[in-house]
Amino acid sequence: MKRYFDAHVYLSNFGSRALHLRIPLGLLDREEVRPYEEESVLVVRQTASHLVLSIYSNDESGSDYDEHDEEPSEVLDTLLPLRDELARGDVRALYVAWLLAVRNGIVDEDIARNLLLAGRS
């Protein structure tokens, strides 16, 4: 990801999913991303020329798994427009991803409400 790919998706048959997006520095403000970072959901790494955003979802119960789910390439095609939105500075997708941490009890709901009220909807 650091050098050769702008997007990658990982899907497992036991419920782990990951979306990795590489965005050139200057197109997305690092400070705009910081409020949404939560290690279990969103990890951001900065290289000399890019931000690499990794969004994770883990449902080890397998309740989200369907043997007839789309292929990873189809999922990536569906999610790839998020990279363009982020490159334009639109971080709404990160808020939605961050809500996974709220749903999973990792982030307190009051913190989520405060972030929303701060104008980050």
TATA-V195196 format. One record per residue. N is the residue number from 1. PHI is phi in radians with two decimals (none if undefined). PSI is psi in radians with two decimals (999 if undefined). BURIAL is + if it has 9 or more other C-alpha atoms within 8 Angstrom, else -. Layout:
n = [N/N]
phi = [PHI/PHI]
psi = [PSI/PSI]
burial = [BURIAL/BURIAL]
This chain:
n = [1/2/3/4/5/6/7/8/9/10/11/12/13/14/15/16/17/18/19/20/21/22/23/24/25/26/27/28/29/30/31/32/33/34/35/36/37/38/39/40/41/42/43/44/45/46/47/48/49/50/51/52/53/54/55/56/57/58/59/60/61/62/63/64/65/66/67/68/69/70/71/72/73/74/75/76/77/78/79/80/81/82/83/84/85/86/87/88/89/90/91/92/93/94/95/96/97/98/99/100/101/102/103/104/105/106/107/108/109/110/111/112/113/114/115/116/117/118/119/120/121]
phi = [none/-1.06/-2.10/-2.11/-2.15/-1.68/-2.70/-2.66/-2.19/-2.20/-2.25/-2.00/-1.41/-1.97/1.79/-1.45/-2.42/-2.56/-2.16/-2.02/-2.26/-1.92/-2.24/-1.02/-1.02/1.69/-1.57/-2.34/-1.30/-0.98/-1.21/-1.23/-1.48/-0.89/-1.08/-1.69/-1.24/-2.63/-0.84/-1.43/-2.18/-2.32/-2.08/-2.08/-2.10/-1.99/-1.79/-1.10/-2.24/-2.51/-1.79/-1.96/-1.79/-2.09/-1.93/-2.06/-2.44/-2.22/-2.18/-1.20/-1.24/1.39/-1.16/-1.53/-1.46/-2.40/-1.06/-1.81/-1.00/-1.12/-1.26/-0.92/-1.12/-1.21/-1.12/-1.08/-1.01/-1.23/-1.55/-0.98/-1.03/-1.07/-1.08/-1.11/-1.10/-1.11/-1.14/-1.57/1.55/-1.53/-1.76/-1.02/-1.10/-1.20/-1.11/-1.09/-1.09/-1.10/-1.08/-1.03/-1.15/-1.17/-1.03/-1.47/1.37/-1.41/-2.02/-1.12/-1.08/-1.13/-1.12/-1.10/-1.10/-1.11/-1.13/-1.11/-1.18/-1.32/1.68/-1.76/-1.54]
psi = [-0.70/-0.54/-0.53/-0.34/2.51/-0.33/2.53/2.48/2.48/2.25/2.29/2.84/-0.01/0.29/-0.11/2.36/2.56/2.47/2.17/2.25/2.32/2.18/2.28/2.45/2.54/-0.41/-0.44/2.17/2.14/-0.67/-0.48/-0.46/-0.54/-0.74/-0.34/-0.07/2.26/2.04/-0.61/-0.17/-0.84/2.10/2.28/2.23/2.50/2.27/-3.06/-0.46/-0.10/2.80/2.35/2.01/2.24/2.09/2.19/2.54/2.21/2.07/1.48/-0.22/-0.34/0.13/-0.39/-0.13/2.36/2.17/-0.23/0.25/2.85/2.78/2.67/-0.68/-0.61/-0.70/-0.76/-0.75/-0.66/-0.66/-0.29/-0.61/-0.39/-0.61/-0.76/-0.71/-0.79/-0.68/-0.39/0.05/0.13/1.86/0.26/-0.62/-0.59/-0.62/-0.77/-0.75/-0.72/-0.55/-0.37/-0.70/-0.62/-0.84/-0.66/0.06/0.21/-0.60/2.35/2.45/-0.56/-0.66/-0.71/-0.75/-0.74/-0.69/-0.73/-0.77/-0.38/0.04/0.29/0.78/999]
burial = [+/-/-/-/-/+/+/+/+/+/+/-/-/+/+/+/+/+/+/+/+/+/+/+/+/-/+/+/+/-/-/-/+/-/-/+/+/+/-/-/+/+/+/+/-/-/-/-/-/+/+/+/+/+/+/+/+/-/+/-/-/+/-/-/+/-/-/-/-/-/-/+/-/-/+/+/-/-/-/+/-/-/+/-/+/+/+/-/+/-/+/-/+/+/+/-/+/+/+/+/+/+/-/-/-/-/+/-/-/-/-/+/-/-/+/+/-/-/-/-/-]
